[in-house]
């Protein structure tokens, strides 16, 4: 397992989360002069995006994230995104947060599977960061935070060998291997089967630096080519025109990791029967784990850089629903398999001991203030964060 995988996993999943939130907040925004107090406006959308991105690229947070370390368990990582999504005035219920996380993970899993070369995972990350910079183009201070992470990525990963990137890719695929959640966008494009498995193409550009298949060269013991043979391939392959840029600015060429929600399309997640069975079979051990405190210490260090913003004064949080109705959201929460619930964090790490008290302190500081009972929540009638997303 690669100790350099966590930053790429976190940044790419974070990018997908921002794509989804931005698309739905734009769709639900009301012009400021027409909006009631409990309705979203474009000013609110920008505030949410700015707050989340500021928290996501916090300097101390990035310093901890880029330290060589093993991946966290799925539930521990989900906890980080739960905190991140609530770093502003937006509030998501458990079912909506589950759906958001499902979409994030399946999108990035598909991108990892499609990468022509393991090294291209870095280009996917750059595409996410390029799009994030567009979200905060009018906020120089936040842009500087993202650029600083960009430079850290270049410094950390550009020097890695192809073998090290292959290990990173394998680590990511192991992380995603039991996740087979159906997404309607993928189903409609016929890139995902009804059982949640992805369909990989057999045509298209070959990896940069390789040749189109169809030719066999035979060499003698002196390394001299002595014979050629051609064969017919099942796919239609082409040679890429150029390699994507691995610099701070440039054409990435690769389109994986760009915003697939920029065109309004309904996106819906479904738990297939086979997925539920698989999830049940692969259920994480819920017995007490003697190594529990070790990963909690990891998580404490990671969460320590997150500065969660609470609504100021009497301001209440905006409620965002990823379902078409409150009833659908409630039903999803009740029917979601317990194995896929993220209410409990299972621990699976083996690192230095200590810091349990510090974890309690950090998690206490990160408590997100819930809107007071009876207070008017913006977005109370905001139903359909995704028209089926």
C-alpha beads as a LAMMPS data file, in Angstrom:
LAMMPS data file: protein, C-alpha beads

389 atoms
388 bonds

1 atom types
1 bond types

-500.0 500.0 xlo xhi
-500.0 500.0 ylo yhi
-500.0 500.0 zlo zhi

Masses

1 110.0

Atoms # bond

1 1 1 0.000 0.000 0.000
2 1 1 1.325 3.431 -0.921
3 1 1 1.841 6.000 1.844
4 1 1 1.380 8.783 -0.733
5 1 1 -2.220 8.016 -1.698
6 1 1 -4.222 9.954 0.896
7 1 1 -3.702 13.503 -0.522
8 1 1 -4.818 12.404 -4.001
9 1 1 -7.857 10.588 -2.621
10 1 1 -8.900 13.515 -0.438
11 1 1 -8.451 16.233 -3.085
12 1 1 -10.233 14.341 -5.854
13 1 1 -13.186 13.354 -3.683
14 1 1 -13.330 16.921 -2.392
15 1 1 -13.392 18.215 -5.953
16 1 1 -16.315 15.946 -6.820
17 1 1 -18.172 17.130 -3.727
18 1 1 -17.734 20.757 -4.773
19 1 1 -18.964 19.986 -8.311
20 1 1 -22.198 18.507 -6.957
21 1 1 -22.854 21.236 -4.409
22 1 1 -22.138 24.036 -6.883
23 1 1 -24.428 22.556 -9.538
24 1 1 -27.364 22.177 -7.189
25 1 1 -26.874 25.470 -5.379
26 1 1 -26.846 27.231 -8.756
27 1 1 -30.008 25.414 -9.800
28 1 1 -31.804 26.376 -6.590
29 1 1 -30.546 29.961 -6.226
30 1 1 -33.119 32.767 -6.223
31 1 1 -32.185 36.323 -7.346
32 1 1 -31.242 38.270 -4.225
33 1 1 -33.910 40.948 -4.631
34 1 1 -36.645 38.295 -4.969
35 1 1 -35.490 35.814 -2.341
36 1 1 -37.220 35.369 0.972
37 1 1 -35.167 35.085 4.118
38 1 1 -35.407 31.284 4.033
39 1 1 -34.337 30.883 0.367
40 1 1 -30.919 30.445 -1.198
41 1 1 -29.342 33.253 -3.197
42 1 1 -26.240 33.337 -5.366
43 1 1 -24.491 35.219 -2.562
44 1 1 -25.248 32.286 -0.256
45 1 1 -23.887 29.837 -2.843
46 1 1 -20.624 31.743 -3.149
47 1 1 -20.316 31.924 0.619
48 1 1 -20.815 28.179 0.982
49 1 1 -18.255 27.403 -1.743
50 1 1 -15.720 29.883 -0.353
51 1 1 -16.084 28.594 3.204
52 1 1 -15.727 24.934 2.214
53 1 1 -12.749 25.570 -0.082
54 1 1 -11.051 27.738 2.553
55 1 1 -11.421 24.938 5.090
56 1 1 -10.422 22.240 2.621
57 1 1 -7.157 23.977 1.732
58 1 1 -6.278 25.143 5.231
59 1 1 -2.483 25.295 5.473
60 1 1 -2.133 23.206 8.637
61 1 1 -4.634 20.724 7.296
62 1 1 -2.629 20.322 4.091
63 1 1 0.603 19.896 6.031
64 1 1 -0.896 16.981 7.956
65 1 1 -2.534 15.531 4.857
66 1 1 0.708 15.378 2.863
67 1 1 2.664 13.519 5.530
68 1 1 3.332 9.927 4.363
69 1 1 0.657 7.734 5.962
70 1 1 -1.729 4.877 5.265
71 1 1 -5.275 5.487 4.064
72 1 1 -7.986 5.824 6.670
73 1 1 -10.897 3.430 6.801
74 1 1 -13.914 4.389 4.710
75 1 1 -15.853 5.506 7.770
76 1 1 -13.032 7.628 9.155
77 1 1 -12.600 9.360 5.799
78 1 1 -16.341 9.885 5.532
79 1 1 -16.227 11.682 8.898
80 1 1 -13.731 14.162 7.468
81 1 1 -16.058 15.002 4.544
82 1 1 -19.010 15.303 6.893
83 1 1 -17.114 17.989 8.783
84 1 1 -15.982 19.609 5.558
85 1 1 -19.484 19.779 4.045
86 1 1 -20.688 21.539 7.191
87 1 1 -17.855 24.066 7.274
88 1 1 -20.284 26.791 6.216
89 1 1 -23.951 27.701 6.706
90 1 1 -25.166 24.683 4.710
91 1 1 -26.640 21.699 6.548
92 1 1 -27.187 18.195 5.158
93 1 1 -29.186 15.448 6.838
94 1 1 -27.677 11.974 7.233
95 1 1 -29.398 10.525 4.153
96 1 1 -28.430 13.466 1.929
97 1 1 -24.834 13.313 3.137
98 1 1 -24.762 9.572 2.416
99 1 1 -25.997 10.203 -1.112
100 1 1 -23.479 12.987 -1.670
101 1 1 -20.621 10.750 -0.521
102 1 1 -21.831 7.881 -2.736
103 1 1 -21.741 10.138 -5.793
104 1 1 -18.286 11.454 -4.918
105 1 1 -16.762 8.025 -4.492
106 1 1 -18.292 6.434 -7.583
107 1 1 -17.237 9.336 -9.812
108 1 1 -13.618 9.193 -8.682
109 1 1 -13.565 5.381 -8.839
110 1 1 -14.604 5.598 -12.488
111 1 1 -11.872 8.151 -13.183
112 1 1 -9.196 5.945 -11.595
113 1 1 -10.353 2.954 -13.653
114 1 1 -10.191 4.971 -16.893
115 1 1 -6.764 6.549 -16.363
116 1 1 -4.603 5.530 -19.360
117 1 1 -1.478 5.531 -17.171
118 1 1 -1.155 5.402 -13.371
119 1 1 0.677 8.749 -13.553
120 1 1 -2.407 10.323 -15.129
121 1 1 -4.112 10.191 -11.718
122 1 1 -2.108 13.344 -11.043
123 1 1 -3.648 15.002 -14.125
124 1 1 -7.108 14.051 -12.821
125 1 1 -6.207 15.790 -9.554
126 1 1 -5.009 18.875 -11.438
127 1 1 -8.309 18.995 -13.358
128 1 1 -10.183 19.048 -10.058
129 1 1 -7.985 21.818 -8.685
130 1 1 -8.261 23.857 -11.913
131 1 1 -12.069 23.732 -11.580
132 1 1 -11.916 24.626 -7.884
133 1 1 -9.870 27.704 -8.772
134 1 1 -12.655 28.770 -11.139
135 1 1 -15.129 28.572 -8.250
136 1 1 -13.141 31.123 -6.234
137 1 1 -11.640 33.187 -9.076
138 1 1 -12.744 36.430 -7.410
139 1 1 -11.182 35.559 -4.040
140 1 1 -7.376 36.075 -4.268
141 1 1 -6.663 34.875 -0.729
142 1 1 -8.410 31.533 -1.286
143 1 1 -6.818 31.205 -4.731
144 1 1 -3.435 31.504 -3.070
145 1 1 -4.331 28.620 -0.742
146 1 1 -5.220 26.387 -3.699
147 1 1 -2.074 27.389 -5.612
148 1 1 0.019 26.509 -2.581
149 1 1 -1.492 23.013 -2.579
150 1 1 -0.878 22.842 -6.341
151 1 1 2.818 23.534 -5.776
152 1 1 2.960 20.971 -2.994
153 1 1 1.425 18.366 -5.328
154 1 1 3.965 19.134 -8.046
155 1 1 6.864 18.970 -5.599
156 1 1 5.644 15.717 -4.019
157 1 1 4.448 13.739 -7.027
158 1 1 6.217 14.890 -10.190
159 1 1 9.393 13.129 -9.090
160 1 1 7.740 9.756 -8.386
161 1 1 8.471 6.820 -10.679
162 1 1 5.898 5.000 -12.794
163 1 1 6.120 2.088 -10.372
164 1 1 5.230 4.324 -7.435
165 1 1 2.208 5.687 -9.316
166 1 1 1.141 2.127 -10.108
167 1 1 1.235 1.379 -6.375
168 1 1 -0.880 4.495 -5.719
169 1 1 -3.419 3.377 -8.316
170 1 1 -3.616 -0.110 -6.822
171 1 1 -4.112 1.390 -3.349
172 1 1 -7.014 3.481 -4.650
173 1 1 -8.614 0.513 -6.400
174 1 1 -8.373 -1.561 -3.218
175 1 1 -10.101 1.265 -1.350
176 1 1 -12.965 1.311 -3.898
177 1 1 -13.196 -2.397 -4.715
178 1 1 -16.381 -3.199 -2.738
179 1 1 -18.282 -0.057 -3.730
180 1 1 -20.799 -0.753 -6.514
181 1 1 -23.415 1.982 -6.188
182 1 1 -25.426 2.673 -9.337
183 1 1 -25.508 6.255 -10.626
184 1 1 -28.165 7.129 -13.194
185 1 1 -25.830 9.356 -15.204
186 1 1 -23.439 6.426 -15.667
187 1 1 -26.297 4.017 -16.344
188 1 1 -27.761 6.276 -19.046
189 1 1 -24.362 6.666 -20.690
190 1 1 -24.007 2.873 -20.560
191 1 1 -20.699 3.061 -18.724
192 1 1 -22.126 1.226 -15.715
193 1 1 -24.038 -2.050 -15.564
194 1 1 -27.194 -2.609 -13.537
195 1 1 -25.114 -4.366 -10.856
196 1 1 -23.025 -1.229 -10.327
197 1 1 -19.897 -2.460 -12.120
198 1 1 -18.279 -0.125 -14.643
199 1 1 -17.891 -0.917 -18.346
200 1 1 -14.383 -0.089 -19.549
201 1 1 -13.956 1.019 -23.196
202 1 1 -11.863 -0.980 -25.669
203 1 1 -11.230 1.987 -27.985
204 1 1 -9.793 5.475 -27.758
205 1 1 -6.387 7.053 -27.141
206 1 1 -3.617 4.777 -25.942
207 1 1 -1.442 5.901 -23.010
208 1 1 1.106 8.611 -23.812
209 1 1 4.436 7.095 -24.834
210 1 1 2.911 3.856 -26.152
211 1 1 2.033 2.724 -29.656
212 1 1 -1.307 1.710 -31.131
213 1 1 -1.613 -2.104 -30.801
214 1 1 -1.575 -4.229 -33.955
215 1 1 2.121 -4.839 -34.618
216 1 1 4.439 -7.554 -33.275
217 1 1 8.207 -7.099 -33.608
218 1 1 10.554 -10.049 -33.241
219 1 1 14.228 -9.512 -32.316
220 1 1 17.217 -11.836 -32.359
221 1 1 19.677 -12.379 -29.527
222 1 1 21.627 -9.294 -30.595
223 1 1 18.600 -7.053 -30.300
224 1 1 18.171 -6.634 -34.039
225 1 1 14.650 -6.690 -35.426
226 1 1 14.285 -9.652 -37.749
227 1 1 10.573 -9.997 -38.342
228 1 1 7.249 -8.170 -38.105
229 1 1 3.710 -9.478 -37.875
230 1 1 0.448 -7.591 -37.789
231 1 1 -2.791 -8.548 -36.088
232 1 1 -6.301 -7.128 -35.991
233 1 1 -7.510 -5.510 -32.764
234 1 1 -11.073 -5.389 -31.464
235 1 1 -10.856 -1.680 -30.651
236 1 1 -10.267 1.525 -32.561
237 1 1 -7.127 3.033 -31.010
238 1 1 -5.491 6.382 -31.676
239 1 1 -2.215 7.964 -30.614
240 1 1 -2.585 10.995 -28.281
241 1 1 -1.439 14.263 -29.846
242 1 1 0.500 15.403 -26.778
243 1 1 1.015 14.735 -23.097
244 1 1 -0.974 16.679 -20.528
245 1 1 0.780 19.415 -18.562
246 1 1 1.994 18.559 -15.065
247 1 1 2.760 22.214 -14.281
248 1 1 0.821 24.803 -12.294
249 1 1 -0.820 26.101 -15.483
250 1 1 -1.316 24.292 -18.769
251 1 1 -3.519 22.054 -20.880
252 1 1 -4.115 18.796 -19.020
253 1 1 -5.369 17.161 -22.290
254 1 1 -6.994 14.419 -20.206
255 1 1 -10.645 15.242 -19.503
256 1 1 -11.094 12.888 -16.550
257 1 1 -11.753 14.869 -13.392
258 1 1 -13.464 17.792 -15.115
259 1 1 -16.933 18.849 -13.987
260 1 1 -19.485 16.411 -15.408
261 1 1 -22.287 18.414 -13.740
262 1 1 -21.599 21.572 -15.746
263 1 1 -24.380 20.421 -18.087
264 1 1 -27.642 19.989 -16.182
265 1 1 -28.360 16.291 -15.992
266 1 1 -30.320 14.313 -13.400
267 1 1 -28.072 12.068 -11.344
268 1 1 -29.476 9.434 -9.036
269 1 1 -27.900 6.755 -6.895
270 1 1 -29.401 3.316 -6.341
271 1 1 -28.347 0.434 -4.153
272 1 1 -28.632 -2.666 -6.324
273 1 1 -29.567 -6.006 -4.809
274 1 1 -26.147 -7.464 -5.561
275 1 1 -24.490 -4.429 -4.044
276 1 1 -26.450 -4.898 -0.825
277 1 1 -25.435 -8.542 -0.706
278 1 1 -21.814 -7.704 -1.348
279 1 1 -21.872 -4.972 1.251
280 1 1 -23.313 -7.411 3.746
281 1 1 -20.635 -9.971 2.976
282 1 1 -17.896 -7.375 3.214
283 1 1 -19.275 -5.790 6.371
284 1 1 -16.549 -4.255 8.466
285 1 1 -15.885 -5.881 11.795
286 1 1 -17.772 -4.012 14.492
287 1 1 -16.133 -5.861 17.382
288 1 1 -13.874 -3.799 19.653
289 1 1 -10.585 -3.209 17.893
290 1 1 -7.443 -3.017 20.057
291 1 1 -5.913 -0.671 17.478
292 1 1 -8.868 1.714 17.569
293 1 1 -7.109 4.590 19.248
294 1 1 -4.284 4.552 16.685
295 1 1 -6.469 5.571 13.758
296 1 1 -8.356 7.999 15.968
297 1 1 -5.009 9.629 16.635
298 1 1 -4.474 9.792 12.876
299 1 1 -7.886 11.328 12.463
300 1 1 -7.188 13.812 15.236
301 1 1 -4.116 15.010 13.414
302 1 1 -6.012 15.303 10.146
303 1 1 -9.035 17.034 11.625
304 1 1 -6.846 19.298 13.706
305 1 1 -6.383 21.632 10.759
306 1 1 -10.089 21.940 10.005
307 1 1 -11.523 25.248 11.119
308 1 1 -15.274 24.623 11.148
309 1 1 -17.241 27.837 10.921
310 1 1 -20.378 28.171 13.036
311 1 1 -23.261 30.423 12.051
312 1 1 -22.664 33.867 13.496
313 1 1 -24.987 35.255 16.125
314 1 1 -28.555 34.138 15.621
315 1 1 -27.977 33.002 12.013
316 1 1 -29.284 29.558 11.266
317 1 1 -27.967 26.984 8.839
318 1 1 -29.330 26.516 5.328
319 1 1 -30.809 23.066 4.850
320 1 1 -29.918 21.284 1.617
321 1 1 -31.729 18.120 0.516
322 1 1 -30.231 15.823 -2.107
323 1 1 -33.578 14.118 -2.712
324 1 1 -36.679 15.229 -4.593
325 1 1 -38.726 15.399 -1.393
326 1 1 -38.424 15.161 2.369
327 1 1 -40.328 11.869 2.254
328 1 1 -37.819 10.371 -0.176
329 1 1 -34.935 11.495 2.018
330 1 1 -36.537 9.940 5.099
331 1 1 -37.228 6.690 3.238
332 1 1 -33.611 6.520 2.034
333 1 1 -32.364 6.937 5.589
334 1 1 -34.603 4.111 6.809
335 1 1 -33.812 1.661 4.004
336 1 1 -30.053 2.210 3.671
337 1 1 -28.236 -1.030 4.605
338 1 1 -26.672 -0.771 8.057
339 1 1 -23.345 -1.939 6.599
340 1 1 -23.212 1.221 4.509
341 1 1 -24.055 3.578 7.362
342 1 1 -21.296 5.903 8.501
343 1 1 -22.618 6.567 11.997
344 1 1 -19.837 4.522 13.602
345 1 1 -16.163 4.770 12.777
346 1 1 -14.349 1.430 12.633
347 1 1 -10.628 1.670 13.206
348 1 1 -7.981 -0.241 11.272
349 1 1 -4.637 1.552 11.595
350 1 1 -1.317 0.757 13.230
351 1 1 0.599 3.915 14.079
352 1 1 2.142 5.601 17.094
353 1 1 -0.032 5.682 20.268
354 1 1 -1.079 8.678 22.374
355 1 1 -3.314 11.706 21.807
356 1 1 -6.713 10.307 22.777
357 1 1 -7.313 13.319 24.977
358 1 1 -6.257 15.594 22.130
359 1 1 -8.746 13.868 19.821
360 1 1 -11.552 14.558 22.289
361 1 1 -10.538 18.183 22.447
362 1 1 -10.329 18.545 18.668
363 1 1 -13.631 16.804 18.009
364 1 1 -15.209 18.986 20.673
365 1 1 -13.960 22.101 18.913
366 1 1 -15.268 20.792 15.607
367 1 1 -18.832 20.327 16.815
368 1 1 -21.141 21.846 14.221
369 1 1 -23.869 24.036 15.641
370 1 1 -27.279 22.747 14.642
371 1 1 -30.093 25.240 13.916
372 1 1 -32.189 25.829 17.016
373 1 1 -35.594 24.099 17.144
374 1 1 -38.302 26.360 15.824
375 1 1 -35.925 28.686 14.005
376 1 1 -36.535 29.406 10.323
377 1 1 -34.069 27.496 8.167
378 1 1 -33.134 28.777 4.748
379 1 1 -33.945 26.169 2.203
380 1 1 -36.703 24.557 4.245
381 1 1 -38.615 24.163 1.003
382 1 1 -35.450 23.488 -0.987
383 1 1 -36.197 19.979 -2.153
384 1 1 -34.343 18.380 -5.033
385 1 1 -30.675 18.813 -4.647
386 1 1 -30.283 16.797 -7.757
387 1 1 -33.620 16.239 -9.378
388 1 1 -32.750 12.726 -8.693
389 1 1 -29.061 13.162 -7.915

Bonds

1 1 1 2
2 1 2 3
3 1 3 4
4 1 4 5
5 1 5 6
6 1 6 7
7 1 7 8
8 1 8 9
9 1 9 10
10 1 10 11
11 1 11 12
12 1 12 13
13 1 13 14
14 1 14 15
15 1 15 16
16 1 16 17
17 1 17 18
18 1 18 19
19 1 19 20
20 1 20 21
21 1 21 22
22 1 22 23
23 1 23 24
24 1 24 25
25 1 25 26
26 1 26 27
27 1 27 28
28 1 28 29
29 1 29 30
30 1 30 31
31 1 31 32
32 1 32 33
33 1 33 34
34 1 34 35
35 1 35 36
36 1 36 37
37 1 37 38
38 1 38 39
39 1 39 40
40 1 40 41
41 1 41 42
42 1 42 43
43 1 43 44
44 1 44 45
45 1 45 46
46 1 46 47
47 1 47 48
48 1 48 49
49 1 49 50
50 1 50 51
51 1 51 52
52 1 52 53
53 1 53 54
54 1 54 55
55 1 55 56
56 1 56 57
57 1 57 58
58 1 58 59
59 1 59 60
60 1 60 61
61 1 61 62
62 1 62 63
63 1 63 64
64 1 64 65
65 1 65 66
66 1 66 67
67 1 67 68
68 1 68 69
69 1 69 70
70 1 70 71
71 1 71 72
72 1 72 73
73 1 73 74
74 1 74 75
75 1 75 76
76 1 76 77
77 1 77 78
78 1 78 79
79 1 79 80
80 1 80 81
81 1 81 82
82 1 82 83
83 1 83 84
84 1 84 85
85 1 85 86
86 1 86 87
87 1 87 88
88 1 88 89
89 1 89 90
90 1 90 91
91 1 91 92
92 1 92 93
93 1 93 94
94 1 94 95
95 1 95 96
96 1 96 97
97 1 97 98
98 1 98 99
99 1 99 100
100 1 100 101
101 1 101 102
102 1 102 103
103 1 103 104
104 1 104 105
105 1 105 106
106 1 106 107
107 1 107 108
108 1 108 109
109 1 109 110
110 1 110 111
111 1 111 112
112 1 112 113
113 1 113 114
114 1 114 115
115 1 115 116
116 1 116 117
117 1 117 118
118 1 118 119
119 1 119 120
120 1 120 121
121 1 121 122
122 1 122 123
123 1 123 124
124 1 124 125
125 1 125 126
126 1 126 127
127 1 127 128
128 1 128 129
129 1 129 130
130 1 130 131
131 1 131 132
132 1 132 133
133 1 133 134
134 1 134 135
135 1 135 136
136 1 136 137
137 1 137 138
138 1 138 139
139 1 139 140
140 1 140 141
141 1 141 142
142 1 142 143
143 1 143 144
144 1 144 145
145 1 145 146
146 1 146 147
147 1 147 148
148 1 148 149
149 1 149 150
150 1 150 151
151 1 151 152
152 1 152 153
153 1 153 154
154 1 154 155
155 1 155 156
156 1 156 157
157 1 157 158
158 1 158 159
159 1 159 160
160 1 160 161
161 1 161 162
162 1 162 163
163 1 163 164
164 1 164 165
165 1 165 166
166 1 166 167
167 1 167 168
168 1 168 169
169 1 169 170
170 1 170 171
171 1 171 172
172 1 172 173
173 1 173 174
174 1 174 175
175 1 175 176
176 1 176 177
177 1 177 178
178 1 178 179
179 1 179 180
180 1 180 181
181 1 181 182
182 1 182 183
183 1 183 184
184 1 184 185
185 1 185 186
186 1 186 187
187 1 187 188
188 1 188 189
189 1 189 190
190 1 190 191
191 1 191 192
192 1 192 193
193 1 193 194
194 1 194 195
195 1 195 196
196 1 196 197
197 1 197 198
198 1 198 199
199 1 199 200
200 1 200 201
201 1 201 202
202 1 202 203
203 1 203 204
204 1 204 205
205 1 205 206
206 1 206 207
207 1 207 208
208 1 208 209
209 1 209 210
210 1 210 211
211 1 211 212
212 1 212 213
213 1 213 214
214 1 214 215
215 1 215 216
216 1 216 217
217 1 217 218
218 1 218 219
219 1 219 220
220 1 220 221
221 1 221 222
222 1 222 223
223 1 223 224
224 1 224 225
225 1 225 226
226 1 226 227
227 1 227 228
228 1 228 229
229 1 229 230
230 1 230 231
231 1 231 232
232 1 232 233
233 1 233 234
234 1 234 235
235 1 235 236
236 1 236 237
237 1 237 238
238 1 238 239
239 1 239 240
240 1 240 241
241 1 241 242
242 1 242 243
243 1 243 244
244 1 244 245
245 1 245 246
246 1 246 247
247 1 247 248
248 1 248 249
249 1 249 250
250 1 250 251
251 1 251 252
252 1 252 253
253 1 253 254
254 1 254 255
255 1 255 256
256 1 256 257
257 1 257 258
258 1 258 259
259 1 259 260
260 1 260 261
261 1 261 262
262 1 262 263
263 1 263 264
264 1 264 265
265 1 265 266
266 1 266 267
267 1 267 268
268 1 268 269
269 1 269 270
270 1 270 271
271 1 271 272
272 1 272 273
273 1 273 274
274 1 274 275
275 1 275 276
276 1 276 277
277 1 277 278
278 1 278 279
279 1 279 280
280 1 280 281
281 1 281 282
282 1 282 283
283 1 283 284
284 1 284 285
285 1 285 286
286 1 286 287
287 1 287 288
288 1 288 289
289 1 289 290
290 1 290 291
291 1 291 292
292 1 292 293
293 1 293 294
294 1 294 295
295 1 295 296
296 1 296 297
297 1 297 298
298 1 298 299
299 1 299 300
300 1 300 301
301 1 301 302
302 1 302 303
303 1 303 304
304 1 304 305
305 1 305 306
306 1 306 307
307 1 307 308
308 1 308 309
309 1 309 310
310 1 310 311
311 1 311 312
312 1 312 313
313 1 313 314
314 1 314 315
315 1 315 316
316 1 316 317
317 1 317 318
318 1 318 319
319 1 319 320
320 1 320 321
321 1 321 322
322 1 322 323
323 1 323 324
324 1 324 325
325 1 325 326
326 1 326 327
327 1 327 328
328 1 328 329
329 1 329 330
330 1 330 331
331 1 331 332
332 1 332 333
333 1 333 334
334 1 334 335
335 1 335 336
336 1 336 337
337 1 337 338
338 1 338 339
339 1 339 340
340 1 340 341
341 1 341 342
342 1 342 343
343 1 343 344
344 1 344 345
345 1 345 346
346 1 346 347
347 1 347 348
348 1 348 349
349 1 349 350
350 1 350 351
351 1 351 352
352 1 352 353
353 1 353 354
354 1 354 355
355 1 355 356
356 1 356 357
357 1 357 358
358 1 358 359
359 1 359 360
360 1 360 361
361 1 361 362
362 1 362 363
363 1 363 364
364 1 364 365
365 1 365 366
366 1 366 367
367 1 367 368
368 1 368 369
369 1 369 370
370 1 370 371
371 1 371 372
372 1 372 373
373 1 373 374
374 1 374 375
375 1 375 376
376 1 376 377
377 1 377 378
378 1 378 379
379 1 379 380
380 1 380 381
381 1 381 382
382 1 382 383
383 1 383 384
384 1 384 385
385 1 385 386
386 1 386 387
387 1 387 388
388 1 388 389
